[in-house]
Amino acid sequence: MIIQNVAIGALVDPEGRVLLTRRSERNSVMANFWEFPGGKILPQELPEEALVRELREELSIETWDSCLAPVTFVSHSYTDFHVILFLFICRRWDGVIFPKEGQKFSWVKKNELKDYEMPEANSYLVAILRDWI
């Protein structure tokens, strides 16, 4: 079974809202599901480094390892692969969020996160995240 290590970030704005991005229809795997931004950790890359890189590549923003607070992780098996998600909270970044891959995004109040359809592994993090924000 393929194991994917993924670093994801809960970007929290000054009003306490969390940024969710929507997977594009071009992405046939879980298309149109909402998720926390981030991506696969490359070989020899730390989770923090992966998240900083992914936020720059996907959302055009810059942040730093020191701005990432590790919260928890989740380990989940899908039919074709297993994913380990490393969740960080980020409250500080530079730049304006501009999705380079054309994905939609939404700032969501913590009590409304449960109302967004997410991949199963992401959905496990919602209750934990609500307590941390």
C-alpha angles and dihedrals in degrees: 000000000000115000118205121195110204131184115209133180135212101211107202121197125209090268091058095252121142125225116237124184125205120229110240124244088244087068101077092190106087093337116194094015117133119237146164111268120256139084152214120329110236122224111281090014125121118228091247091052091049093052094048089050094046094049089052093046098042106030105022094238131125126221136155139232089252090061094056119090113195111228110170145308136235129209115204137168122218123185096268104025146011122238132200111196119199109201123207131177116224123189099166131059139138125238137032118289109253116165106225093195094055094248120152119243137194137193105228131193111238093244090054097053090093089061093066120086107239137172107274094251092054093047091061089065098056098085092045092048094050089059093051099050 
